[in-house]
Amino acid sequence: MTDDLAALAAATEAEIAAAADLRALDAVRVAALGRSGSLTRLLKELGTLPPEQRRERGAALNALKQRLEAALEARRAVLEEAALAARLAAERQDMSLPPPPAPVGAIHPINRTMEELTAIFGAMGFRVVEGPDIEGDWFNFGALNIPEHHPARQEQDTFYLPGQGPDGRPLLLRTQTSPLQIRTMLREAPPLRIIAPGRTYRADHDATHSPMFHQVEGLVIDRGITLGHLKGCLIDFLRAFFGIADLPVRFRASHFPFTEPSMEVDIGWNRQTGQLGAGEDWLEILGSGMVHPRVFANCGLDPREWQGFAFGMGIERITMLKHGMTDLRPFFEGDLRWLRHYGSSPFAPAALHEGL
């Protein structure tokens, strides 16, 4: 190897050894072997040499090129291993440390209210029953003493479905969860004490109504059941649910086809401020009554032997009242900001029902 090639080899190898990272090493490679590199220029000059010198000079240049490429590759392997070791050290996790905090989800107010209903009525001995959203006309109306000409069928704006049920009558989306009371009375012998929360459907939509909403119905059947039992049950529930021990509760005579006598239930509130349990105003909250004898007869029970009471309320309505909400529509819009505000922790107790 001539002196100029020996000097070039020594200088380039020193720069390769001194390269502290992959970027510096690549700069050395480009300076020596790049398109305008020092060794590349010498290779281009071979054409100007006489044939007898060109062969010897070319062999020496090729040997030097292979030597530098090998040195570059060896140094690259060392730097890559060092870079990997540094990255692993920087990303090392101490598995004994607690994990970083993660975003916590929230329970939707409707689900939380259902949990509270189940907890409060469960303490009174009620159990939850469930059933289909698609009902037959007889379960939704006929068995509940609502004949075909009754105005309640029009008032509830029913969603009828194509086709017919096994009894040849129309199918529909249930307008209330009362059909579950009928199904339970047909399936089980009294005494009974049930609640039936679930989705219901009616053709209505505005700030306080939705075509799909939630109701909870309750039913108690036993011997010797009176209006006193109904009043005591609902007063205890309302005071426990709203957390007001002395919440005023009023019962007004009303009419429902499936109960006799029937009563609307009001709670005390302040019309100006919306505060529950204060002021001299009354707010209707739910409907109730003693089960109509015809409903018992439709389910094969003797009304002379069995007595019972039933009640029903809108879950969205009592949720809005409890939390001071004024618009029903955000319940179903999926706005995470609204849910973070009105949602509740999954680790919070469902309800406090002391004294029940």
C-alpha positions as CSV (number, residue, x, y, z in Angstrom):
1,M,0.0,0.0,0.0
2,T,1.4,3.4,-1.0
3,D,1.9,6.1,1.6
4,D,-1.2,8.1,0.6
5,L,-3.4,5.1,0.9
6,A,-1.8,4.2,4.3
7,A,-2.4,7.7,5.6
8,L,-6.0,7.6,4.3
9,A,-6.6,4.3,6.0
10,A,-5.1,5.4,9.3
11,A,-7.1,8.7,9.3
12,T,-10.4,7.1,8.4
13,E,-10.1,4.2,10.9
14,A,-9.3,6.8,13.6
15,E,-12.5,8.7,12.8
16,I,-14.5,5.4,12.8
17,A,-13.2,4.5,16.2
18,A,-14.0,8.0,17.5
19,A,-17.6,8.1,16.2
20,A,-19.8,8.4,19.3
21,D,-23.1,7.5,17.7
22,L,-24.6,6.2,14.5
23,R,-25.1,9.6,13.0
24,A,-21.4,10.5,13.5
25,L,-20.4,7.1,12.0
26,D,-22.5,7.7,9.0
27,A,-20.8,11.0,8.5
28,V,-17.5,9.2,8.4
29,R,-18.8,6.7,5.9
30,V,-20.0,9.5,3.6
31,A,-16.7,11.4,3.8
32,A,-14.8,8.3,2.8
33,L,-17.1,6.2,0.6
34,G,-19.8,8.6,-0.5
35,R,-20.3,9.9,-4.0
36,S,-17.7,12.7,-3.3
37,G,-15.7,10.8,-0.7
38,S,-11.9,10.7,-0.6
39,L,-11.7,7.0,-1.5
40,T,-14.3,7.3,-4.2
41,R,-12.3,10.1,-5.9
42,L,-9.2,7.9,-6.0
43,L,-11.2,5.2,-7.6
44,K,-12.4,7.6,-10.3
45,E,-8.8,8.6,-11.0
46,L,-7.8,5.1,-12.0
47,G,-8.8,5.8,-15.6
48,T,-6.0,8.3,-15.9
49,L,-3.2,5.9,-15.0
50,P,-1.2,3.7,-17.4
51,P,-2.5,0.1,-17.7
52,E,0.4,-1.4,-15.8
53,Q,-0.1,1.0,-12.8
54,R,-3.9,0.8,-13.0
55,R,-4.0,-2.9,-12.1
56,E,-1.9,-2.6,-9.0
57,R,-3.5,0.7,-7.9
58,G,-7.0,-0.7,-8.4
59,A,-6.2,-3.8,-6.3
60,A,-4.9,-1.6,-3.5
61,L,-7.9,0.7,-3.6
62,N,-10.4,-2.2,-3.5
63,A,-8.6,-3.8,-0.6
64,L,-8.7,-0.5,1.3
65,K,-12.5,-0.1,0.5
66,Q,-13.2,-3.6,1.9
67,R,-11.1,-2.8,5.0
68,L,-13.0,0.4,5.7
69,E,-16.4,-1.2,5.1
70,A,-15.5,-3.9,7.5
71,A,-14.4,-1.4,10.1
72,L,-17.6,0.6,9.6
73,E,-19.8,-2.4,10.0
74,A,-18.0,-3.5,13.2
75,R,-18.3,-0.1,14.7
76,R,-22.0,0.1,13.7
77,A,-22.7,-3.1,15.6
78,V,-21.0,-1.8,18.7
79,L,-22.9,1.5,18.6
80,E,-26.3,-0.2,17.9
81,E,-25.8,-2.5,20.9
82,A,-24.8,0.5,23.1
83,A,-27.9,2.5,21.8
84,L,-30.2,-0.5,22.6
85,A,-28.7,-0.8,26.1
86,A,-29.2,2.9,26.7
87,R,-32.8,2.7,25.5
88,L,-33.6,-0.3,27.7
89,A,-32.1,1.5,30.7
90,A,-34.1,4.6,30.0
91,E,-37.4,2.7,29.5
92,R,-36.9,0.4,32.5
93,Q,-40.0,0.1,34.7
94,D,-40.0,-0.6,38.4
95,M,-42.7,-3.3,38.6
96,S,-42.9,-2.8,42.4
97,L,-44.3,0.8,41.9
98,P,-48.0,1.4,41.7
99,P,-49.3,2.0,38.2
100,P,-50.0,5.6,37.0
101,P,-53.6,6.8,37.4
102,A,-55.9,5.8,34.6
103,P,-59.1,7.6,33.6
104,V,-62.0,6.4,35.6
105,G,-65.4,5.8,34.0
106,A,-68.7,6.9,35.4
107,I,-72.0,5.1,35.8
108,H,-74.9,6.6,33.8
109,P,-77.5,8.3,36.0
110,I,-80.2,5.9,34.7
111,N,-78.2,2.8,35.7
112,R,-77.4,4.4,39.1
113,T,-81.1,5.1,39.7
114,M,-81.9,1.5,38.8
115,E,-79.3,0.3,41.3
116,E,-80.8,2.5,44.0
117,L,-84.3,1.3,43.2
118,T,-83.2,-2.3,43.5
119,A,-81.3,-1.6,46.8
120,I,-84.2,0.2,48.4
121,F,-87.0,-2.1,47.3
122,G,-84.7,-5.1,47.9
123,A,-84.5,-4.0,51.6
124,M,-88.4,-4.2,51.6
125,G,-88.3,-7.8,50.3
126,F,-88.9,-7.0,46.6
127,R,-87.1,-8.9,43.8
128,V,-86.5,-7.8,40.2
129,V,-88.2,-9.5,37.3
130,E,-87.4,-9.0,33.6
131,G,-89.2,-9.7,30.3
132,P,-89.3,-8.9,26.5
133,D,-89.5,-5.4,25.1
134,I,-91.7,-6.8,22.3
135,E,-95.1,-7.7,23.8
136,G,-98.4,-9.0,22.7
137,D,-101.5,-6.8,22.7
138,W,-103.1,-8.9,25.4
139,F,-100.2,-8.6,27.9
140,N,-99.8,-4.9,27.3
141,F,-103.5,-3.9,27.3
142,G,-106.1,-6.7,27.5
143,A,-104.9,-8.4,30.6
144,L,-104.6,-5.0,32.3
145,N,-108.3,-4.3,31.8
146,I,-107.7,-1.9,28.9
147,P,-110.2,-2.9,26.2
148,E,-109.7,-2.1,22.5
149,H,-112.0,1.0,22.7
150,H,-110.3,2.5,25.7
151,P,-108.7,5.9,25.2
152,A,-105.5,4.8,27.0
153,R,-104.5,3.0,23.9
154,Q,-104.5,6.2,21.9
155,E,-103.0,8.3,24.8
156,Q,-100.0,6.1,25.0
157,D,-99.2,6.4,21.2
158,T,-98.2,2.8,20.8
159,F,-95.5,1.5,18.4
160,Y,-97.3,-1.4,16.7
161,L,-95.1,-4.0,14.8
162,P,-95.9,-6.0,11.6
163,G,-97.1,-9.5,12.2
164,Q,-99.1,-11.2,15.0
165,G,-98.4,-13.0,18.1
166,P,-99.2,-16.7,18.9
167,D,-102.7,-15.6,19.9
168,G,-103.4,-13.8,16.6
169,R,-103.3,-10.4,18.1
170,P,-100.9,-7.5,17.2
171,L,-97.3,-7.2,18.4
172,L,-96.0,-4.0,19.8
173,L,-93.2,-2.3,21.7
174,R,-94.3,-2.3,25.3
175,T,-95.7,1.0,26.5
176,Q,-95.1,0.1,30.2
177,T,-93.5,-2.6,32.2
178,S,-96.8,-3.7,33.6
179,P,-96.9,-6.7,31.3
180,L,-94.2,-8.2,33.5
181,Q,-96.7,-8.2,36.4
182,I,-99.1,-10.2,34.3
183,R,-96.4,-12.6,33.2
184,T,-95.3,-13.1,36.8
185,M,-98.9,-13.7,38.1
186,L,-99.4,-16.3,35.3
187,R,-96.1,-18.0,36.0
188,E,-95.9,-17.9,39.8
189,A,-98.4,-18.4,42.7
190,P,-98.8,-15.7,45.2
191,P,-97.7,-14.2,47.6
192,L,-95.6,-12.0,45.3
193,R,-93.5,-8.9,45.9
194,I,-91.7,-7.7,42.7
195,I,-90.4,-4.7,40.8
196,A,-90.0,-4.6,37.0
197,P,-87.6,-1.9,35.8
198,G,-86.9,-1.6,32.1
199,R,-87.2,0.2,28.8
200,T,-90.6,1.3,27.4
201,Y,-91.6,3.0,24.2
202,R,-94.1,5.6,23.2
203,A,-94.4,8.0,20.2
204,D,-93.5,11.2,22.0
205,H,-90.4,13.4,21.9
206,D,-89.5,16.8,23.4
207,A,-87.4,18.2,26.3
208,T,-89.2,16.1,28.9
209,H,-90.3,13.1,26.8
210,S,-88.4,10.5,24.7
211,P,-89.8,7.7,22.4
212,M,-87.7,5.3,24.5
213,F,-87.6,5.7,28.2
214,H,-87.4,3.7,31.4
215,Q,-90.1,2.8,33.9
216,V,-90.3,0.7,37.1
217,E,-93.5,-1.0,38.1
218,G,-94.1,-2.6,41.4
219,L,-96.5,-5.3,42.5
220,V,-97.4,-6.8,45.9
221,I,-100.0,-9.7,46.2
222,D,-100.9,-11.4,49.4
223,R,-103.8,-11.9,51.7
224,G,-105.0,-8.9,53.7
225,I,-103.2,-6.2,51.6
226,T,-104.7,-2.8,52.2
227,L,-104.2,0.8,51.1
228,G,-102.2,1.3,54.3
229,H,-99.5,-1.1,53.0
230,L,-99.4,0.8,49.7
231,K,-99.0,4.2,51.4
232,G,-96.4,3.0,53.9
233,C,-94.3,1.3,51.1
234,L,-94.3,4.4,48.8
235,I,-93.7,6.9,51.5
236,D,-90.7,5.0,52.8
237,F,-89.3,4.6,49.3
238,L,-89.7,8.2,48.3
239,R,-88.0,9.5,51.5
240,A,-85.2,7.0,51.1
241,F,-84.6,7.7,47.4
242,F,-84.6,11.5,47.7
243,G,-82.7,11.4,51.0
244,I,-85.3,13.6,52.8
245,A,-86.5,12.0,56.1
246,D,-89.6,14.3,56.4
247,L,-90.4,14.6,52.7
248,P,-94.2,15.5,52.4
249,V,-96.1,12.9,50.5
250,R,-99.7,13.2,49.3
251,F,-102.1,10.7,47.8
252,R,-104.9,11.9,45.4
253,A,-107.8,9.9,44.0
254,S,-107.3,9.2,40.3
255,H,-108.2,6.5,37.7
256,F,-106.2,3.8,36.0
257,P,-107.9,0.9,34.2
258,F,-105.8,-1.7,36.1
259,T,-106.2,-0.4,39.7
260,E,-109.3,0.3,41.8
261,P,-109.1,2.5,43.8
262,S,-106.3,4.4,42.0
263,M,-104.2,7.2,43.4
264,E,-101.6,9.7,42.1
265,V,-98.8,10.4,44.5
266,D,-97.4,13.9,45.0
267,I,-94.4,15.1,46.9
268,G,-93.8,18.5,48.4
269,W,-91.6,21.0,46.6
270,N,-90.9,24.7,46.0
271,R,-92.1,25.8,42.5
272,Q,-89.9,28.8,42.5
273,T,-86.6,27.2,43.5
274,G,-87.3,23.6,42.5
275,Q,-86.2,22.4,46.0
276,L,-87.8,19.1,47.0
277,G,-89.4,18.9,50.5
278,A,-89.7,22.6,50.8
279,G,-92.5,25.2,50.1
280,E,-96.2,24.7,49.8
281,D,-96.5,23.3,46.3
282,W,-97.0,19.7,45.2
283,L,-95.4,17.7,42.3
284,E,-96.9,14.6,40.9
285,I,-94.3,11.8,41.0
286,L,-96.0,8.4,40.3
287,G,-99.3,6.5,39.9
288,S,-100.5,3.7,42.1
289,G,-103.6,1.8,43.4
290,M,-105.1,-1.5,44.5
291,V,-105.0,-4.2,41.8
292,H,-108.3,-4.3,39.9
293,P,-110.3,-7.5,40.5
294,R,-110.5,-8.1,36.7
295,V,-106.7,-8.1,36.5
296,F,-106.7,-10.9,39.1
297,A,-109.3,-12.8,37.2
298,N,-107.5,-12.5,33.9
299,C,-104.5,-14.1,35.6
300,G,-106.5,-16.9,37.2
301,L,-106.4,-15.6,40.7
302,D,-109.5,-15.2,43.0
303,P,-109.8,-11.5,44.0
304,R,-111.9,-12.6,47.0
305,E,-108.8,-14.5,48.3
306,W,-105.9,-12.3,47.1
307,Q,-105.5,-8.6,47.4
308,G,-102.6,-6.4,46.1
309,F,-101.3,-3.0,45.1
310,A,-99.3,-1.8,42.2
311,F,-97.4,1.3,41.3
312,G,-95.3,2.7,38.5
313,M,-93.0,5.7,37.9
314,G,-90.7,7.0,35.2
315,I,-87.0,6.4,36.0
316,E,-85.8,9.5,34.0
317,R,-88.3,11.7,35.9
318,I,-87.2,10.8,39.4
319,T,-83.6,10.9,38.3
320,M,-84.0,14.5,36.9
321,L,-85.8,15.6,40.1
322,K,-83.1,14.1,42.3
323,H,-80.2,15.7,40.4
324,G,-81.9,19.0,39.4
325,M,-81.9,18.3,35.7
326,T,-84.2,20.2,33.4
327,D,-83.7,18.5,30.0
328,L,-84.3,14.8,29.2
329,R,-82.4,14.8,25.8
330,P,-78.8,14.7,27.2
331,F,-79.6,11.3,28.8
332,F,-79.3,9.7,25.3
333,E,-76.8,12.0,23.5
334,G,-73.6,10.3,24.7
335,D,-71.9,13.6,25.7
336,L,-68.9,12.6,27.9
337,R,-68.9,16.0,29.6
338,W,-72.5,15.6,30.7
339,L,-71.7,12.0,31.9
340,R,-68.6,13.2,33.9
341,H,-70.8,15.8,35.6
342,Y,-73.9,13.7,36.4
343,G,-72.3,10.2,36.4
344,S,-71.3,8.5,39.6
345,S,-68.4,6.4,40.7
346,P,-68.8,2.7,40.3
347,F,-67.4,2.3,43.8
348,A,-70.0,4.5,45.5
349,P,-72.8,2.7,47.4
350,A,-76.0,2.4,45.4
351,A,-78.4,3.8,48.1
352,L,-78.7,4.7,51.7
353,H,-81.9,3.3,53.1
354,E,-81.6,3.5,56.9
355,G,-84.7,2.6,58.8
356,L,-86.2,0.4,56.1
